[in-house]
């Protein structure tokens, strides 16, 4: 039996997908990218915001048409959308044969086997505080970098976010399990490990009674073969001096931090249920840059949260100018049922939300282009990502760039390199968010 596996949404979802792929291969299934060859289609869904929800639903409907035409025997859905709407999923999307919840993805082979043997609808949902684990995974990132999900769930309950209700309470993966998984990944050729969770900074608090991310970084740094360790999703209020020291002192931990802040107006931050003020955010940013001068800081912001006034938005723009983040993404607020923000007064029109989002991105573009131009003349260590034959250049990433979300560097060289190779590059130009340079042979 051949499976078409479609992973949507975030890198945490991708980590789950890669584990599911290994479980399915162990169960005897083969994989295909050709939907005309597939016997089974699995969609690992996302529902964080409305656009992600629509993407998941549209993909299920599209694949459902193939099933109705006799191309597919089984259509399965897993992930956040399936979990969030577990009580109505089959009624709303009857073309789906089986549904696997967030805490049950390690049972996917059993669910598919049951669906193949017995006609009718099948589902598997387990307790939301259960932590799914599985040995091994099939990497879909090319093999030279991998995401390591260090925790599941969240307990912050920001007023706009569905994640705590969908993925359950915060629960850390034991240190020994992470070290074992990371060692296997390194043995398989992974050189960059990217730590992800809904919030990485709280890692270990549920299992060990204290924040264990610095200790985890030290243990991961001892694994032979790994060259870069990157941290995503570090909440600003949880960043400790010990974590800053670990980033500063451990050579394999790249000087990069993804730190989602969402807004900078104190009144908006309070309504969001965030735990920092504008002054505190600037304090954390200042401390990070003082201790680690070459650190790259990435953040995400939200425009159009209920009650956001023009004055609040001006504060946000002022914050962007003052903080001068190296990398920044902006989302328009998505009104999600089941969250406190859904029923808040003073909902902002879509046109206003989008206008404010574009204004933030325009301002950040100016900052990012200036920062890229300032890199001219620097020599940077670069991980090769591939070759662009039409342009005759290699493309890669510096420590300043996480996969998929940040910029690239385009490199001239007369030698041949493979994805995952490291080279030193002299930067001699910039094109928007991206750098241009020449490999130092």
Helices and strands as residue ranges (DSSP letters): E 2-7, H 11-26, E 30-31, E 40-45, H 50-68, E 74-79, H 80-84, H 89-92, E 98-100, G 102-107, H 108-117, E 122-124, E 145-149, E 151-152, H 163-167, E 171-172, H 175-187, E 192-196, G 200-202, H 205-208, H 213-221, E 228-231, G 236-238, H 241-249, E 253-258, H 266-272, H 278-291, E 296-303, H 310-323, E 327-332, G 340-343, H 350-373, E 379-388, E 393-398, E 409-412, E 422-431, E 434-439
